[in-house]
């Protein structure tokens, strides 16, 4: 998923840079795009689309089978036993996935730019750190951690509040995807805006 996103960004950016005679800056654009936007967005797609739906389906199935009620009767707190580990795992996976996607994005942008658009390899590598520094990487990881947290919380909430039969579990899974995407894109905009303010100082 990361490669098509990065290739699209690199391709359009390289066309623009060629027009203004600055093709050597393609590494700066590819790295900045991969770290600040492509990494977190792909993380959203994977965490919310795959991880959160699996969490919601699991908890929803447990809820309609009355396993959650049975746990409460036994004095086991479902939030402590089921929700907290899943939310923490979702955050951890999002952080790791974001780093992987950023790396794949930069490598993919390098290969695409150098092999297909004749960008100078040395200039590409030198440009990587031109716009992308530690603050951008930290903001990207903060975004990913928040995405994992929110996706996990949304999935757990909807899964534990399923009412009815198996159809309601399917509805909750669909709602998880929609609500998680909506929340995560809002968080992306807000964290990006706040991060730019702090990074500019």
Rosetta blueprint (number, residue, H / E / L):
1 X L
2 X H
3 X H
4 X H
5 X H
6 X H
7 X H
8 X H
9 X H
10 X H
11 X H
12 X H
13 X H
14 X H
15 X H
16 X H
17 X H
18 X H
19 X H
20 X L
21 X L
22 X L
23 X H
24 X H
25 X H
26 X H
27 X H
28 X H
29 X H
30 X H
31 X H
32 X H
33 X H
34 X H
35 X H
36 X H
37 X H
38 X H
39 X H
40 X H
41 X H
42 X H
43 X H
44 X H
45 X H
46 X H
47 X H
48 X H
49 X H
50 X H
51 X H
52 X H
53 X H
54 X H
55 X H
56 X H
57 X H
58 X H
59 X H
60 X H
61 X H
62 X H
63 X H
64 X H
65 X L
66 X L
67 X H
68 X H
69 X H
70 X H
71 X H
72 X H
73 X H
74 X L
75 X L
76 X L
77 X L
78 X H
79 X H
80 X H
81 X H
82 X H
83 X H
84 X H
85 X H
86 X H
87 X H
88 X H
89 X H
90 X H
91 X H
92 X H
93 X H
94 X H
95 X H
96 X H
97 X H
98 X H
99 X H
100 X H
101 X H
102 X H
103 X H
104 X H
105 X H
106 X H
107 X H
108 X H
109 X H
110 X H
111 X H
112 X H
113 X H
114 X H
115 X H
116 X H
117 X L
118 X L
119 X L
120 X L
121 X H
122 X H
123 X H
124 X H
125 X H
126 X H
127 X H
128 X H
129 X H
130 X H
131 X H
132 X L
133 X L
134 X H
135 X H
136 X H
137 X H
138 X H
139 X H
140 X H
141 X H
142 X H
143 X H
144 X H
145 X H
146 X H
147 X H
148 X H
149 X H
150 X H
151 X H
152 X H
153 X H
154 X H
155 X H
156 X H
157 X H
158 X H
159 X H
160 X H
161 X L
162 X L
163 X L
164 X L
165 X L
166 X H
167 X H
168 X H
169 X H
170 X H
171 X H
172 X H
173 X H
174 X H
175 X H
176 X H
177 X H
178 X H
179 X H
180 X H
181 X H
182 X H
183 X H
184 X H
185 X H
186 X H
187 X H
188 X H
189 X H
190 X H
191 X H
192 X H
193 X H
194 X H
195 X H
196 X H
197 X H
198 X H
199 X H
200 X H
201 X L
